[in-house]
Amino acid sequence: MPMIHQEVEVLIVEDNDEDAELAIRALKKHRLANNVVHLSDGEQALDFIFGRGNYLGRVISQLPKVILLDIKMPKVSGLQVLQAVKSDPQMKVIPVVILTSSEEDPDIRKAYELGANSYIVKPVEFDNFSKTVADLGLYWMVVNRI
């Protein structure tokens, strides 16, 4: 895994490579993020965020501007990642947007209980998915202030 030395604007935690690639393309196409990091499971996400494992030495004070987080992932679930981020005094300020295919009420409720800033169900159609990610990027990278 490469060492990340520059500021990360968007951290995408998504085990579906196609969905992650679509999200990255949408953000870059609309010039909403230059520095996007994609991680494919929750364990990698926690290592990256907290500067451990393969990311030991990463400057953790350089917080991502937003985390786009899937819920259902291998090793460590998105809800577990969310809980760890929102439980840490330094990390809890990072906006976390759940971007998932789960429309299940218990998942939605649990995400908000754990501190999610937004919960978005992934649109199935390519154009709708791309527009949704672009709209998310516009809001969290340009409009929102933290």
C-alpha positions as CSV (number, residue, x, y, z in Angstrom):
1,M,0.0,0.0,0.0
2,P,1.3,3.4,-0.9
3,M,2.1,5.9,1.8
4,I,-0.2,8.9,1.6
5,H,1.6,12.2,2.2
6,Q,-0.8,14.7,0.7
7,E,-4.1,15.9,2.0
8,V,-7.0,13.5,1.2
9,E,-10.2,15.3,0.2
10,V,-12.4,12.3,-0.1
11,L,-12.0,8.8,1.4
12,I,-14.1,6.2,-0.3
13,V,-14.6,3.0,1.6
14,E,-16.3,0.6,-0.8
15,D,-15.8,-3.1,-1.5
16,N,-17.4,-2.9,-4.9
17,D,-14.6,-1.7,-7.2
18,E,-17.1,-0.7,-10.0
19,D,-19.1,1.5,-7.6
20,A,-15.9,3.1,-6.2
21,E,-14.6,3.8,-9.7
22,L,-17.9,5.4,-10.7
23,A,-17.7,7.6,-7.6
24,I,-14.1,8.6,-8.3
25,R,-14.9,9.5,-11.9
26,A,-17.9,11.5,-11.0
27,L,-16.0,13.5,-8.4
28,K,-13.1,14.2,-10.7
29,K,-15.3,14.9,-13.8
30,H,-17.0,17.7,-11.8
31,R,-13.6,18.8,-10.4
32,L,-14.8,18.3,-6.8
33,A,-11.8,16.3,-5.6
34,N,-8.3,15.8,-6.7
35,N,-7.0,13.6,-3.9
36,V,-9.4,10.6,-3.5
37,V,-8.4,7.5,-1.7
38,H,-10.3,4.3,-2.2
39,L,-10.1,1.5,0.4
40,S,-12.0,-1.8,-0.1
41,D,-12.7,-2.8,3.5
42,G,-13.3,-1.5,6.9
43,E,-10.1,-2.7,8.4
44,Q,-8.1,-0.7,5.8
45,A,-10.2,2.3,6.5
46,L,-9.5,2.2,10.2
47,D,-5.8,1.7,9.6
48,F,-5.8,4.7,7.3
49,I,-7.9,7.0,9.5
50,F,-5.9,6.2,12.6
51,G,-2.5,5.9,11.0
52,R,-1.7,2.3,11.8
53,G,-0.8,-0.9,10.0
54,N,0.1,-0.1,6.4
55,Y,-0.5,3.6,7.1
56,L,1.7,3.9,10.1
57,G,3.3,7.3,10.0
58,R,0.5,8.9,8.0
59,V,-0.1,12.4,9.3
60,I,-3.5,11.8,10.9
61,S,-4.1,15.4,11.6
62,Q,-4.7,15.8,7.8
63,L,-8.3,14.7,8.1
64,P,-10.3,13.7,5.0
65,K,-12.8,16.4,4.1
66,V,-15.5,13.7,3.8
67,I,-15.8,9.9,4.1
68,L,-18.1,8.0,1.7
69,L,-18.7,4.8,3.5
70,D,-20.5,1.6,2.5
71,I,-22.1,-0.4,5.3
72,K,-21.7,-4.1,4.2
73,M,-18.0,-4.8,3.8
74,P,-15.6,-7.6,4.6
75,K,-13.5,-7.7,7.8
76,V,-14.9,-4.7,9.5
77,S,-18.4,-3.3,8.7
78,G,-19.1,0.3,7.7
79,L,-21.1,0.7,10.9
80,Q,-18.1,-0.4,13.0
81,V,-15.9,2.1,11.1
82,L,-18.5,4.8,11.7
83,Q,-18.6,4.0,15.4
84,A,-14.8,4.2,15.7
85,V,-14.6,7.5,13.8
86,K,-17.4,9.2,15.8
87,S,-16.1,7.9,19.1
88,D,-12.7,9.5,18.7
89,P,-12.5,13.2,19.8
90,Q,-10.1,14.1,17.0
91,M,-11.8,12.2,14.2
92,K,-15.5,12.8,15.0
93,V,-15.5,16.1,13.1
94,I,-15.0,14.3,9.8
95,P,-18.3,14.2,7.9
96,V,-19.3,10.6,7.2
97,V,-21.8,9.9,4.4
98,I,-23.2,6.4,4.3
99,L,-23.4,5.5,0.6
100,T,-24.9,2.0,0.4
101,S,-27.4,-0.3,-1.3
102,S,-29.1,-1.1,2.0
103,E,-32.5,0.5,2.4
104,E,-33.2,-1.5,5.6
105,D,-34.7,0.7,8.4
106,P,-32.4,-0.9,11.1
107,D,-29.3,0.1,9.1
108,I,-30.5,3.6,8.6
109,R,-31.5,4.1,12.2
110,K,-28.2,2.6,13.5
111,A,-26.1,4.8,11.2
112,Y,-27.7,7.9,12.5
113,E,-27.5,6.7,16.1
114,L,-23.7,6.2,15.6
115,G,-23.3,9.8,14.2
116,A,-23.6,9.5,10.4
117,N,-24.0,12.9,8.8
118,S,-26.1,11.6,5.9
119,Y,-27.5,8.3,4.6
120,I,-27.8,7.8,0.8
121,V,-29.1,4.7,-0.9
122,K,-27.0,4.1,-4.1
123,P,-29.1,4.5,-7.2
124,V,-29.0,1.5,-9.5
125,E,-28.7,3.4,-12.8
126,F,-25.3,4.6,-13.8
127,D,-26.4,8.1,-14.6
128,N,-28.3,8.5,-11.4
129,F,-25.4,7.1,-9.4
130,S,-22.9,9.4,-11.0
131,K,-25.2,12.4,-10.4
132,T,-25.8,11.5,-6.8
133,V,-22.1,11.3,-6.1
134,A,-21.5,14.6,-7.9
135,D,-24.2,16.2,-5.8
136,L,-22.7,14.7,-2.6
137,G,-19.3,16.0,-3.6
138,L,-20.6,19.5,-4.4
139,Y,-22.3,19.7,-1.0
140,W,-19.6,18.2,1.2
141,M,-16.6,19.7,-0.6
142,V,-17.9,23.1,-1.6
143,V,-21.1,24.1,0.2
144,N,-20.6,22.6,3.7
145,R,-18.2,24.2,6.2
146,I,-16.5,22.4,9.0
